[in-house]
């Protein structure tokens, strides 16, 4: 296999806070483990309180850089969440829109902090290996419904959560961004959409950045198959639509309310038995982390006990 040529113009980007730091640590560790060719920068946006101890855990893995969301984005999120209180705890997810303003890079790959990497991601950074369009993403639940023959249900679902009966929608938990999408004016246009008026007609308010991105880029994103954003909550749909199994995944995205670094509810695996293998894989990878034997240190206990500000990206529709 020919290894990709490293490029310093690549960027891996995510968002975290003290409550999500275990997930972010796993994301960075698993990414570097499976992508030794990577020579770019790793940027982390603080979506909420992020202690020095949390930053030190990530910097122990790589020279991670940290930043804050722009003041204009934070002001708009504050105004939006005041107008729509149901969005208050999900507000930090809007920080993903900052990815589109990173004009100094050739390609930015954004991944949610509740995901971990299980394979080579070079095709996401070298866009021409998959598709040369400037925005690459994977389907959301409604797009899988379309692929499986229920376009009417998908349109109705999108009307409820995006306010418009869109088609070919994508999940914003994994994005590969390049070219004309990496421009400050694109970022500013997306941030300007963080406005209560933009939510008129939206019946389900949980989709934050995903709502904005799907409406802004409607029909312009290249939709990849589920291996690049393998969500266990949508596993049955991914298997049927793409003929993929869990071992095909390059990124496992633990979307949903329960996270593998948290103690699962007693009945979780009875209600969703398919989740067990992903939790076990996460735990096995966790054991490989440098210093894993010291995971019960005071610092780790402190950060694990913090209430996360960030809320998980979820797909509430049932998975058949």
VOBA-1610 file (N, C-alpha, C; in pm, whole numbers, padded with zeros to 5 digits, always signed):
BEGIN
Unk+00084-00119+00000Unk+00000+00000+00000Unk+00088+00124+00000Unk+00059+00218-00088Unk+00134+00343-00093Unk+00083+00439+00012Unk+00172+00484+00096Unk+00132+00577+00200Unk+00109+00715+00140Unk+00008+00789+00188Unk-00016+00923+00136Unk+00099+01017+00169Unk+00117+01115+00083Unk+00222+01214+00107Unk+00175+01311+00216Unk+00250+01321+00326Unk+00207+01410+00434Unk+00197+01555+00386Unk+00100+01625+00439Unk+00083+01766+00407Unk+00060+01844+00536Unk+00137+01950+00551Unk+00119+02033+00669Unk-00008+02116+00659Unk-00069+02121+00541Unk-00192+02197+00523Unk-00317+02124+00566Unk-00302+02012+00635Unk-00417+01937+00684Unk-00446+01973+00830Unk-00574+01962+00866Unk-00614+01993+01003Unk-00720+01894+01049Unk-00701+01838+01169Unk-00804+01763+01238Unk-00865+01855+01343Unk-00996+01868+01342Unk-01064+01963+01431Unk-01174+01892+01509Unk-01189+01927+01637Unk-01301+01879+01716Unk-01338+01984+01820Unk-01445+01957+01893Unk-01492+02043+02002Unk-01497+01959+02128Unk-01464+02019+02242Unk-01475+01943+02367Unk-01497+02037+02484Unk-01518+01976+02601Unk-01516+02045+02729Unk-01474+01941+02833Unk-01472+01980+02960Unk-01422+01887+03062Unk-01506+01761+03073Unk-01633+01769+03042Unk-01717+01651+03050Unk-01700+01555+02934Unk-01642+01604+02823Unk-01622+01520+02704Unk-01476+01483+02684Unk-01388+01516+02780Unk-01246+01503+02755Unk-01203+01357+02734Unk-01269+01263+02799Unk-01236+01122+02775Unk-01259+01084+02630Unk-01368+01134+02573Unk-01395+01105+02433Unk-01295+01170+02340Unk-01259+01294+02370Unk-01162+01365+02286Unk-01026+01299+02291Unk-00986+01256+02410Unk-00859+01186+02424Unk-00858+01060+02339Unk-00968+00987+02338Unk-00976+00867+02257Unk-00976+00901+02108Unk-01045+01008+02070Unk-01046+01048+01929Unk-00905+01078+01880Unk-00830+01160+01955Unk-00696+01197+01914Unk-00604+01076+01912Unk-00610+00994+02018Unk-00524+00876+02026Unk-00552+00779+01912Unk-00679+00748+01889Unk-00714+00650+01786Unk-00684+00704+01646Unk-00701+00834+01628Unk-00667+00893+01498Unk-00518+00879+01469Unk-00435+00915+01564Unk-00290+00907+01542Unk-00244+00762+01529Unk-00308+00672+01601Unk-00271+00530+01595Unk-00293+00473+01456Unk-00401+00514+01390Unk-00435+00459+01258Unk-00390+00547+01141Unk-00334+00663+01172Unk-00292+00756+01066Unk-00154+00812+01094Unk-00053+00725+01099Unk+00083+00770+01134Unk+00142+00865+01031Unk+00084+00872+00913Unk+00132+00960+00807Unk+00098+01106+00832Unk+00003+01133+00923Unk-00051+01268+00940Unk+00057+01364+00986Unk+00071+01475+00914Unk+00172+01576+00947Unk+00110+01714+00965Unk-00022+01717+00981Unk-00092+01844+00994Unk-00105+01887+01139Unk-00204+01972+01164Unk-00227+02027+01298Unk-00357+01971+01354Unk-00360+01956+01485Unk-00479+01912+01557Unk-00528+02030+01639Unk-00649+02077+01607Unk-00708+02191+01674Unk-00829+02146+01755Unk-00842+02198+01876Unk-00955+02167+01962Unk-01020+02297+02005Unk-01149+02310+01977Unk-01225+02426+02020Unk-01290+02394+02154Unk-01274+02483+02249Unk-01336+02465+02381Unk-01482+02506+02372Unk-01571+02407+02376Unk-01713+02437+02370Unk-01771+02472+02505Unk-01691+02459+02609Unk-01731+02489+02746Unk-01606+02492+02831Unk-01619+02488+02963Unk-01501+02490+03051Unk-01404+02378+03015Unk-01277+02414+03001Unk-01172+02318+02967Unk-01051+02348+03054Unk-01027+02261+03152Unk-00924+02285+03252Unk-00784+02262+03198Unk-00688+02309+03271Unk-00547+02285+03236Unk-00517+02136+03238Unk-00578+02063+03331Unk-00557+01919+03339Unk-00608+01849+03213Unk-00723+01892+03163Unk-00779+01833+03041Unk-00689+01862+02922Unk-00643+01985+02911Unk-00553+02021+02801Unk-00424+01940+02808Unk-00373+01919+02929Unk-00250+01842+02944Unk-00267+01698+02897Unk-00383+01640+02919Unk-00407+01502+02874Unk-00398+01493+02721Unk-00451+01592+02651Unk-00445+01589+02506Unk-00305+01621+02456Unk-00238+01713+02519Unk-00102+01749+02476Unk-00002+01638+02505Unk-00037+01545+02593Unk+00050+01429+02616Unk+00050+01336+02496Unk-00051+01348+02409Unk-00061+01264+02290Unk+00001+01329+02168Unk-00010+01462+02158Unk+00035+01534+02039Unk+00037+01682+02072Unk+00102+01764+01991Unk+00101+01909+02014Unk-00033+01972+01976Unk-00134+01939+02053Unk-00269+01988+02026Unk-00276+02138+02055Unk-00349+02209+01969Unk-00371+02353+01986Unk-00516+02377+02026Unk-00539+02481+02106Unk-00672+02510+02159Unk-00717+02650+02118Unk-00848+02663+02099Unk-00903+02794+02067Unk-01044+02805+02123Unk-01100+02924+02117Unk-01236+02951+02161Unk-01322+02985+02040Unk-01451+02962+02047Unk-01539+03009+01940Unk-01531+03160+01927Unk-01555+03212+01808Unk-01552+03356+01787Unk-01655+03428+01873Unk-01625+03552+01909Unk-01715+03630+01994Unk-01851+03649+01927Unk-01852+03664+01794Unk-01980+03682+01725Unk-02063+03555+01732Unk-01999+03440+01719Unk-02071+03313+01730Unk-02128+03296+01870Unk-02048+03325+01971Unk-02096+03309+02108Unk-02212+03403+02138Unk-02205+03526+02085Unk-02313+03621+02108Unk-02442+03574+02042Unk-02430+03521+01922Unk-02550+03473+01852Unk-02608+03350+01920Unk-02522+03260+01968Unk-02571+03142+02040Unk-02643+03185+02167Unk-02588+03284+02237Unk-02652+03332+02360Unk-02790+03388+02331Unk-02802+03465+02223Unk-02932+03522+02188Unk-03030+03414+02144Unk-02980+03317+02070Unk-03066+03208+02023Unk-03118+03125+02139Unk-03029+03088+02231Unk-03070+03002+02341Unk-03159+03075+02441Unk-03148+03206+02444Unk-03241+03283+02527Unk-03381+03279+02465Unk-03386+03286+02333Unk-03515+03283+02262Unk-03573+03142+02258Unk-03485+03041+02248Unk-03529+02901+02241Unk-03455+02825+02350Unk-03504+02826+02474Unk-03433+02764+02586Unk-03400+02616+02566Unk-03477+02546+02484Unk-03450+02404+02462Unk-03315+02380+02398Unk-03257+02483+02338Unk-03127+02469+02272Unk-03010+02505+02364Unk-03039+02544+02487Unk-02933+02599+02573Unk-02816+02504+02590Unk-02842+02378+02624Unk-02730+02287+02652Unk-02666+02234+02524Unk-02735+02246+02411Unk-02678+02203+02284Unk-02601+02315+02215Unk-02605+02435+02272Unk-02543+02550+02209Unk-02398+02535+02168Unk-02313+02469+02250Unk-02172+02455+02212Unk-02148+02385+02079Unk-02244+02305+02032Unk-02223+02234+01906Unk-02211+02330+01787Unk-02263+02451+01802Unk-02251+02547+01692Unk-02105+02581+01661Unk-02016+02555+01755Unk-01875+02588+01734Unk-01815+02514+01617Unk-01877+02405+01572Unk-01825+02334+01455Unk-01825+02423+01331Unk-01908+02526+01329Unk-01913+02617+01214Unk-01781+02692+01195Unk-01701+02699+01301Unk-01571+02766+01290Unk-01479+02694+01191Unk-01505+02567+01165Unk-01422+02490+01072Unk-01418+02556+00935Unk-01527+02620+00895Unk-01536+02675+00760Unk-01459+02806+00744Unk-01408+02860+00854Unk-01329+02981+00845Unk-01179+02957+00849Unk-01137+02832+00848Unk-00994+02800+00858Unk-00929+02802+00720Unk-00920+02921+00665Unk-00878+02938+00525Unk-00732+02903+00501Unk-00652+02890+00605Unk-00511+02862+00586Unk-00479+02716+00558Unk-00581+02630+00555Unk-00558+02487+00535Unk-00607+02442+00398Unk-00545+02334+00350Unk-00594+02270+00227Unk-00721+02191+00254Unk-00721+02121+00367Unk-00836+02037+00402Unk-00850+02032+00553Unk-00971+02051+00601Unk-01003+02039+00744Unk-01101+01924+00760Unk-01067+01830+00846Unk-01158+01720+00879Unk-01208+01744+01021Unk-01338+01768+01030Unk-01401+01788+01161Unk-01465+01656+01205Unk-01440+01615+01331Unk-01499+01494+01387Unk-01550+01525+01528Unk-01673+01484+01557Unk-01727+01500+01692Unk-01641+01426+01793Unk-01639+01477+01915Unk-01555+01418+02019Unk-01611+01290+02079Unk-01729+01248+02037Unk-01779+01117+02082Unk-01757+01010+01976Unk-01663+01035+01886Unk-01627+00938+01783Unk-01485+00887+01808Unk-01454+00769+01755Unk-01317+00722+01758Unk-01284+00658+01623Unk-01154+00653+01593Unk-01107+00615+01460Unk-01062+00469+01462Unk-01102+00396+01357Unk-01067+00254+01348Unk-00998+00220+01217Unk-00955+00321+01143Unk-00889+00294+01016Unk-00825+00417+00956Unk-00772+00401+00838Unk-00702+00508+00766Unk-00802+00612+00717Unk-00777+00737+00751Unk-00865+00846+00709Unk-00805+00932+00598Unk-00697+00886+00538Unk-00634+00969+00436Unk-00730+01010+00324Unk-00828+00926+00283Unk-00919+00972+00178Unk-00999+01096+00217Unk-01023+01116+00346Unk-01095+01236+00388Unk-01009+01361+00377Unk-00878+01344+00390Unk-00787+01457+00380Unk-00743+01480+00236Unk-00728+01373+00161Unk-00694+01383+00020Unk-00823+01362-00058Unk-00905+01467-00063Unk-01041+01456-00112Unk-01056+01389-00247Unk-00954+01403-00332Unk-00964+01346-00466Unk-00974+01194-00464Unk-00936+01130-00352Unk-00947+00985-00343Unk-01093+00939-00334Unk-01181+01027-00286Unk-01322+00994-00274Unk-01407+01076-00370Unk-01392+01206-00361Unk-01470+01299-00440Unk-01400+01434-00428Unk-01393+01509-00536Unk-01318+01635-00530Unk-01404+01754-00491Unk-01530+01731-00450Unk-01612+01843-00405Unk-01562+01895-00270Unk-01585+02022-00242Unk-01525+02082-00122Unk-01589+02041+00010Unk-01704+01976+00007Unk-01766+01931+00132Unk-01805+01785+00118Unk-01745+01701+00205Unk-01776+01558+00209Unk-01839+01527+00343Unk-01944+01444+00341Unk-02011+01405+00464Unk-02079+01271+00440Unk-02140+01218+00546Unk-02212+01091+00537Unk-02359+01113+00567Unk-02446+01023+00525Unk-02590+01043+00542Unk-02634+01055+00686Unk-02743+01131+00706Unk-02812+01128+00834Unk-02920+01021+00827Unk-02998+01007+00933Unk-03099+00903+00936Unk-03202+00915+00826Unk-03242+01039+00793Unk-03343+01056+00689Unk-03290+01016+00551Unk-03163+01042+00526Unk-03105+01003+00397Unk-03103+00851+00384Unk-03076+00782+00496Unk-03083+00636+00491Unk-03225+00589+00460Unk-03326+00660+00514Unk-03464+00625+00479Unk-03486+00641+00329Unk-03432+00748+00270Unk-03443+00768+00126Unk-03378+00653+00050Unk-03256+00619+00093Unk-03184+00512+00025Unk-03256+00379+00035Unk-03333+00362+00142Unk-03404+00236+00164Unk-03547+00241+00111Unk-03580+00350+00037Unk-03706+00353-00034Unk-03820+00427+00030Unk-03794+00501+00139Unk-03903+00573+00206Unk-03877+00723+00200Unk-03879+00778+00079Unk-03849+00919+00060Unk-03953+01009+00125Unk-04078+00967+00127Unk-04183+01050+00186Unk-04160+01069+00335Unk-04127+00961+00404Unk-04099+00971+00548Unk-03977+01058+00574Unk-03875+01048+00487Unk-03755+01128+00502Unk-03785+01276+00488Unk-03864+01312+00387Unk-03900+01453+00367Unk-03977+01508+00486Unk-04071+01429+00537Unk-04148+01475+00652Unk-04058+01491+00775Unk-03967+01397+00795Unk-03872+01408+00906Unk-03788+01534+00893Unk-03741+01564+00773Unk-03659+01682+00753Unk-03738+01810+00767Unk-03865+01807+00727Unk-03949+01926+00747Unk-03962+01957+00895Unk-03973+01853+00978Unk-03989+01873+01121Unk-03862+01924+01188Unk-03747+01873+01146Unk-03625+01908+01217Unk-03541+02016+01149Unk-03562+02038+01019Unk-03488+02143+00950Unk-03578+02257+00904Unk-03709+02241+00920Unk-03800+02345+00878Unk-03827+02348+00729Unk-03759+02263+00654Unk-03772+02254+00509Unk-03766+02106+00472Unk-03846+02066+00374Unk-03848+01925+00332Unk-03730+01897+00240Unk-03611+01895+00298Unk-03488+01874+00222Unk-03471+01728+00183Unk-03384+01703+00086Unk-03346+01568+00047Unk-03195+01553+00058Unk-03148+01430+00062Unk-03005+01399+00064Unk-02932+01472+00176Unk-02985+01461+00297Unk-02926+01531+00411Unk-02812+01450+00473Unk-02727+01521+00548Unk-02608+01458+00604Unk-02596+01485+00753Unk-02527+01397+00821Unk-02494+01413+00961Unk-02370+01500+00971Unk-02370+01596+01063Unk-02258+01689+01071Unk-02152+01647+01172Unk-02158+01522+01219Unk-02058+01475+01315Unk-01923+01445+01254Unk-01917+01424+01121Unk-01792+01404+01049Unk-01802+01481+00918Unk-01710+01575+00898Unk-01710+01658+00778Unk-01567+01670+00725Unk-01553+01664+00594Unk-01425+01693+00529Unk-01446+01817+00444Unk-01370+01923+00473Unk-01396+02055+00416Unk-01271+02105+00345Unk-01287+02155+00226Unk-01173+02209+00151Unk-01219+02311+00049Unk-01121+02360-00028Unk-01151+02448-00141Unk-01232+02569-00104Unk-01338+02593-00182Unk-01419+02713-00167Unk-01497+02719-00037Unk-01510+02605+00033Unk-01581+02605+00161Unk-01495+02659+00275Unk-01365+02664+00257Unk-01275+02714+00362Unk-01247+02862+00337Unk-01348+02941+00356Unk-01337+03085+00337Unk-01409+03155+00451Unk-01352+03267+00495Unk-01411+03339+00608Unk-01556+03380+00580Unk-01584+03418+00457Unk-01721+03462+00428Unk-01820+03347+00437Unk-01775+03223+00412Unk-01863+03107+00428Unk-01893+03088+00576Unk-01790+03092+00657Unk-01808+03080+00802Unk-01902+03189+00853Unk-01882+03312+00809Unk-01964+03423+00858Unk-02111+03406+00817Unk-02135+03356+00696Unk-02273+03333+00652Unk-02340+03225+00737Unk-02264+03121+00771Unk-02319+03016+00856Unk-02349+03069+00996Unk-02257+03146+01051Unk-02278+03202+01185Unk-02398+03297+01185Unk-02416+03372+01077Unk-02530+03463+01069Unk-02664+03390+01073Unk-02664+03261+01042Unk-02786+03182+01047Unk-02825+03143+01189Unk-02738+03166+01285Unk-02772+03137+01424Unk-02863+03249+01472Unk-02988+03237+01437Unk-03086+03343+01460Unk-03221+03276+01486Unk-03299+03325+01583Unk-03428+03261+01611Unk-03518+03252+01488Unk-03511+03348+01397Unk-03596+03344+01278Unk-03565+03222+01191Unk-03439+03174+01196Unk-03399+03060+01115Unk-03470+02933+01162Unk-03519+02934+01285Unk-03584+02817+01343Unk-03736+02819+01324Unk-03787+02917+01251Unk-03932+02920+01224Unk-03970+02796+01143Unk-04071+02728+01186Unk-04116+02608+01117Unk-04046+02482+01162Unk-03945+02494+01250Unk-03875+02376+01301Unk-03952+02320+01421Unk-03991+02195+01412Unk-04070+02134+01519Unk-03982+02057+01618Unk-03870+02002+01571Unk-03777+01929+01656Unk-03648+02010+01659Unk-03611+02066+01773Unk-03506+02167+01776Unk-03367+02111+01806Unk-03349+01981+01816Unk-03220+01926+01859Unk-03108+01937+01759Unk-03139+01961+01631Unk-03034+01970+01529Unk-02988+02115+01519Unk-02868+02139+01557Unk-02815+02274+01570Unk-02732+02311+01448Unk-02601+02284+01453Unk-02516+02307+01337Unk-02562+02224+01218Unk-02617+02105+01244Unk-02662+02018+01136Unk-02776+02081+01058Unk-02864+02150+01126Unk-02973+02221+01060Unk-02917+02329+00967Unk-02829+02411+01021Unk-02771+02521+00943Unk-02695+02469+00822Unk-02614+02366+00842Unk-02530+02316+00733Unk-02613+02251+00623Unk-02715+02176+00660Unk-02796+02111+00559Unk-02877+02211+00477Unk-02922+02316+00539Unk-02996+02417+00463Unk-02902+02501+00377Unk-02785+02532+00430Unk-02691+02615+00353Unk-02633+02540+00234Unk-02598+02413+00255Unk-02530+02335+00150Unk-02625+02235+00082Unk-02753+02260+00084Unk-02851+02166+00028Unk-02815+02126-00115Unk-02795+01996-00133Unk-02764+01942-00264Unk-02621+01960-00311Unk-02536+02021-00229Unk-02399+02049-00273Unk-02293+01962-00206Unk-02330+01891-00101Unk-02233+01806-00033Unk-02224+01671-00104Unk-02103+01616-00109Unk-02083+01481-00160Unk-02107+01384-00045Unk-02207+01296-00061Unk-02241+01204+00046Unk-02166+01073+00029Unk-02086+01040+00128Unk-02006+00919+00130Unk-02086+00807+00193Unk-02031+00687+00194Unk-02103+00579+00259Unk-02076+00579+00410Unk-02143+00490+00479Unk-02144+00493+00624Unk-02014+00455+00692Unk-01915+00406+00620Unk-01791+00368+00688Unk-01720+00490+00747Unk-01748+00609+00690Unk-01679+00730+00734Unk-01751+00799+00851Unk-01869+00749+00886Unk-01943+00801+01001Unk-02037+00689+01044Unk-01979+00584+01101Unk-02055+00463+01134Unk-02119+00483+01271Unk-02250+00511+01270Unk-02322+00539+01393Unk-02394+00414+01439Unk-02357+00359+01555Unk-02426+00240+01604Unk-02577+00256+01613Unk-02626+00379+01642Unk-02771+00399+01651Unk-02838+00382+01514Unk-02761+00387+01406Unk-02815+00369+01272Unk-02756+00245+01204Unk-02700+00155+01283Unk-02628+00042+01225Unk-02715-00041+01130Unk-02838-00067+01167Unk-02924-00150+01081Unk-02945-00084+00945Unk-02965+00048+00946Unk-02985+00119+00820Unk-02857+00122+00737Unk-02743+00142+00803Unk-02616+00146+00731Unk-02588+00010+00665Unk-02616-00096+00737Unk-02591-00230+00681Unk-02680-00256+00560Unk-02806-00216+00569Unk-02898-00240+00458Unk-02869-00150+00339Unk-02836-00024+00366Unk-02818+00073+00257Unk-02685+00056+00186Unk-02578+00028+00260Unk-02443+00025+00203Unk-02379-00113+00205Unk-02448-00212+00261Unk-02390-00346+00274Unk-02257-00342+00351Unk-02257-00263+00455Unk-02138-00248+00538Unk-02164-00310+00675Unk-02055-00359+00736Unk-02061-00411+00871Unk-01969-00328+00960Unk-01975-00354+01088Unk-01897-00273+01182Unk-01748-00280+01152Unk-01700-00392+01101Unk-01557-00403+01074Unk-01514-00324+00949Unk-01611-00270+00875Unk-01578-00182+00761Unk-01557-00038+00805Unk-01597-00005+00927Unk-01597+00134+00972Unk-01456+00190+00980Unk-01441+00314+00937Unk-01318+00390+00958Unk-01333+00485+01077Unk-01456+00533+01098Unk-01487+00617+01214Unk-01614+00562+01277Unk-01608+00533+01406Unk-01726+00492+01481Unk-01774+00613+01561Unk-01894+00656+01533Unk-01950+00777+01594Unk-02056+00736+01695Unk-02024+00752+01823Unk-02112+00706+01930Unk-02220+00810+01958Unk-02296+00844+01854Unk-02406+00939+01869Unk-02512+00880+01960Unk-02576+00964+02036Unk-02677+00918+02130Unk-02648+00970+02269Unk-02735+00939+02361Unk-02722+00998+02494Unk-02624+00926+02585Unk-02595+00801+02557Unk-02503+00724+02640Unk-02365+00719+02573Unk-02262+00750+02649Unk-02127+00754+02596Unk-02042+00643+02660Unk-01945+00589+02587Unk-01870+00474+02638Unk-01781+00507+02757Unk-01752+00633+02781Unk-01671+00667+02899Unk-01759+00685+03024Unk-01889+00677+03007Unk-01981+00686+03119Unk-02029+00547+03159Unk-02076+00533+03281Unk-02134+00406+03324Unk-02268+00388+03255Unk-02283+00283+03176Unk-02408+00267+03101Unk-02524+00231+03193Unk-02645+00272+03157Unk-02763+00227+03233Unk-02769+00075+03236Unk-02825+00021+03341Unk-02826-00124+03359Unk-02891-00197+03243Unk-02992-00137+03183Unk-03066-00207+03079Unk-03026-00164+02938Unk-02915-00089+02924Unk-02879-00037+02793Unk-02858-00148+02691Unk-02780-00248+02727Unk-02746-00353+02630Unk-02862-00452+02609Unk-02958-00451+02701Unk-03079-00529+02677Unk-03167-00458+02574Unk-03175-00325+02587Unk-03256-00248+02493Unk-03188-00237+02356Unk-03056-00226+02356Unk-02981-00210+02230Unk-02859-00301+02234Unk-02878-00431+02215Unk-02766-00526+02228Unk-02652-00499+02130Unk-02681-00437+02016Unk-02576-00409+01919Unk-02471-00311+01968Unk-02504-00234+02073Unk-02410-00136+02125Unk-02293-00201+02199Unk-02314-00319+02253Unk-02215-00380+02342Unk-02079-00394+02276Unk-02076-00434+02149Unk-01946-00456+02083Unk-01869-00325+02066Unk-01940-00214+02048Unk-01873-00085+02032Unk-01819-00035+02166Unk-01895-00058+02272Unk-01845-00024+02406Unk-01721-00105+02438Unk-01723-00232+02404Unk-01608-00318+02433Unk-01487-00274+02351Unk-01506-00240+02226Unk-01395-00192+02144Unk-01338-00064+02201Unk-01424+00026+02245Unk-01378+00151+02304Unk-01293+00123+02429Unk-01339+00030+02512Unk-01264-00003+02634Unk-01129-00066+02602Unk-01125-00150+02499Unk-00998-00210+02461Unk-00899-00105+02412Unk-00947-00010+02332Unk-00861+00099+02288Unk-00818+00186+02406Unk-00909+00207+02499Unk-00877+00288+02617Unk-00760+00228+02694Unk-00753+00097+02699Unk-00646+00030+02772Unk-00510+00050+02706Unk-00508+00089+02579Unk-00383+00111+02507Unk-00330+00253+02522Unk-00412+00341+02578Unk-00369+00480+02594Unk-00245+00489+02682Unk-00150+00578+02648Unk-00036+00600+02737Unk-00085+00642+02875Unk-00031+00576+02976Unk-00071+00610+03112Unk-00206+00558+03152Unk-00260+00461+03076Unk-00393+00409+03109Unk-00398+00348+03248Unk-00285+00296+03292Unk-00281+00236+03426Unk-00305+00339+03534Unk-00284+00467+03500Unk-00304+00574+03598Unk-00438+00642+03580Unk-00533+00574+03511Unk-00660+00638+03479Unk-00741+00675+03602Unk-00708+00615+03714Unk-00781+00647+03836Unk-00715+00758+03916Unk-00627+00834+03853Unk-00559+00943+03923Unk-00660+01049+03965Unk-00619+01134+04057Unk-00707+01239+04105Unk-00752+01329+03992Unk-00660+01361+03900Unk-00695+01449+03789Unk-00804+01387+03703Unk-00789+01259+03670Unk-00888+01192+03586Unk-01022+01185+03657Unk-01021+01150+03786Unk-01147+01144+03860Unk-01215+01279+03860Unk-01137+01385+03874Unk-01195+01519+03878Unk-01263+01555+03747Unk-01194+01534+03634Unk-01252+01572+03506Unk-01369+01482+03468Unk-01363+01353+03504Unk-01475+01265+03473Unk-01599+01303+03551Unk-01581+01363+03668Unk-01695+01400+03749Unk-01762+01528+03707Unk-01705+01600+03610Unk-01762+01727+03569Unk-01882+01706+03477Unk-01983+01788+03495Unk-02100+01782+03408Unk-02064+01840+03272Unk-02081+01762+03165Unk-02048+01816+03034Unk-02143+01927+02993Unk-02089+02032+02935Unk-02171+02138+02877Unk-02225+02093+02743Unk-02141+02024+02667Unk-02181+01977+02535Unk-02286+01868+02547Unk-02382+01871+02458Unk-02484+01768+02453Unk-02460+01679+02332Unk-02492+01551+02345Unk-02463+01459+02234Unk-02549+01487+02112Unk-02492+01463+01998Unk-02566+01470+01873Unk-02645+01339+01860Unk-02775+01347+01848Unk-02857+01227+01848Unk-02939+01214+01721Unk-02981+01093+01697Unk-03072+01061+01586Unk-03193+00995+01650Unk-03301+01071+01679Unk-03411+01014+01757Unk-03499+00916+01683Unk-03496+00915+01551Unk-03585+00822+01481Unk-03543+00679+01508Unk-03641+00589+01520Unk-03607+00449+01550Unk-03530+00384+01437Unk-03442+00293+01476Unk-03365+00218+01377Unk-03431+00082+01359Unk-03481+00054+01237Unk-03548-00074+01216Unk-03450-00190+01221
//
